[in-house]
Amino acid sequence: MKSENTPFVGGPLDGRVLPVLTGPTGHPPKWYEVPVPDADGGPATVYAYRRAPAGYTKRLGLQRGWKYEYVAEGREPRSLKWPWSKPGPKPGPKTGPQDGSGGDPGTA
């Protein structure tokens, strides 16, 4: 596996540069989570970092690499959206006759 030295901005890892494994596309993961165990044996605190562009070159505007920025709220929940899944029901007006007669509009 290949790794990339990635700087961290904000939070408990501020100013550190850590090697992060890259995926098959050569990019580090979009989120980096750091679990910190509690001293009293309670549940671990998880610090979340979001991947962001590190900067751009002056001449061509190419991206220089990646950095991780601290997100105090944590990682936002995400659900998978499969192309074959049916969309949920949409609230809206019901179709049909509005006068309440329930008959055919052509027969009056």
Legacy VTK file of the C-alpha trace (Angstrom):
# vtk DataFile Version 3.0
C-alpha trace
ASCII
DATASET POLYDATA
POINTS 108 float
0.000 0.000 0.000
1.112 3.532 -0.714
0.930 6.317 1.853
0.999 10.090 1.654
2.261 12.502 4.325
-0.816 14.587 5.128
-0.957 17.670 7.401
-3.710 18.043 10.028
-5.291 21.432 10.814
-7.184 22.138 14.047
-8.224 19.856 16.868
-5.874 17.681 18.908
-3.647 16.812 15.912
-3.071 20.445 14.876
0.272 20.933 13.137
1.111 17.247 12.842
1.941 15.518 9.578
1.040 11.838 9.525
1.388 9.195 6.815
-2.110 8.251 5.601
-2.755 5.244 3.378
-4.125 6.095 -0.055
-6.815 4.194 -1.904
-6.762 2.718 -5.405
-7.258 6.194 -6.910
-4.233 7.595 -5.070
-6.331 9.791 -2.757
-6.513 9.522 1.036
-9.953 8.760 2.529
-12.525 11.598 2.740
-12.772 11.234 6.522
-10.072 10.398 9.068
-11.290 9.439 12.534
-9.043 9.301 15.581
-10.432 7.346 18.569
-8.971 8.475 21.913
-9.625 6.096 24.841
-11.077 7.555 28.037
-8.768 7.537 31.092
-11.596 6.231 33.323
-12.406 3.317 31.040
-15.518 4.920 29.525
-16.367 5.149 25.851
-13.659 6.484 23.554
-13.851 10.035 22.182
-13.681 10.115 18.386
-12.179 13.169 16.668
-13.192 13.584 13.028
-11.181 15.226 10.258
-12.482 16.004 6.742
-10.220 15.919 3.687
-9.759 19.296 1.955
-7.477 20.563 -0.838
-4.132 21.749 0.561
-3.744 24.500 -2.025
-3.377 25.254 -5.695
-0.446 26.204 -7.912
-0.227 29.811 -9.067
0.344 29.237 -12.736
-2.028 26.453 -13.779
-4.292 26.207 -10.752
-3.491 22.536 -10.175
-4.197 21.046 -6.777
-1.083 20.600 -4.614
-2.349 17.794 -2.411
-4.620 17.167 0.551
-4.913 18.201 4.178
-7.308 17.194 6.944
-9.408 19.844 8.723
-10.898 19.222 12.170
-14.722 19.018 12.358
-15.941 19.643 15.920
-19.492 18.385 15.199
-18.167 15.017 14.079
-18.907 13.087 10.941
-22.321 13.770 9.429
-24.567 10.752 8.958
-24.741 9.479 5.414
-27.033 6.947 3.797
-26.379 5.060 0.600
-28.522 5.967 -2.386
-28.744 3.034 -4.737
-29.977 3.666 -8.293
-32.523 0.844 -8.032
-34.062 2.090 -4.750
-37.494 3.650 -4.941
-37.754 7.237 -3.748
-39.803 7.932 -0.647
-43.353 9.273 -0.838
-43.552 12.947 -1.717
-46.037 15.106 0.170
-48.325 17.072 -2.103
-51.891 17.600 -3.254
-53.895 14.540 -4.203
-55.032 14.217 -7.783
-58.671 13.844 -8.684
-61.826 15.938 -8.859
-61.794 18.937 -6.546
-65.568 19.544 -6.355
-66.182 16.333 -4.448
-68.666 14.896 -6.949
-66.392 11.972 -7.764
-67.859 11.671 -11.254
-66.468 11.978 -14.720
-65.701 15.613 -15.695
-67.284 15.041 -19.126
-70.688 13.951 -17.744
-72.563 16.716 -15.972
LINES 1 109
108 0 1 2 3 4 5 6 7 8 9 10 11 12 13 14 15 16 17 18 19 20 21 22 23 24 25 26 27 28 29 30 31 32 33 34 35 36 37 38 39 40 41 42 43 44 45 46 47 48 49 50 51 52 53 54 55 56 57 58 59 60 61 62 63 64 65 66 67 68 69 70 71 72 73 74 75 76 77 78 79 80 81 82 83 84 85 86 87 88 89 90 91 92 93 94 95 96 97 98 99 100 101 102 103 104 105 106 107
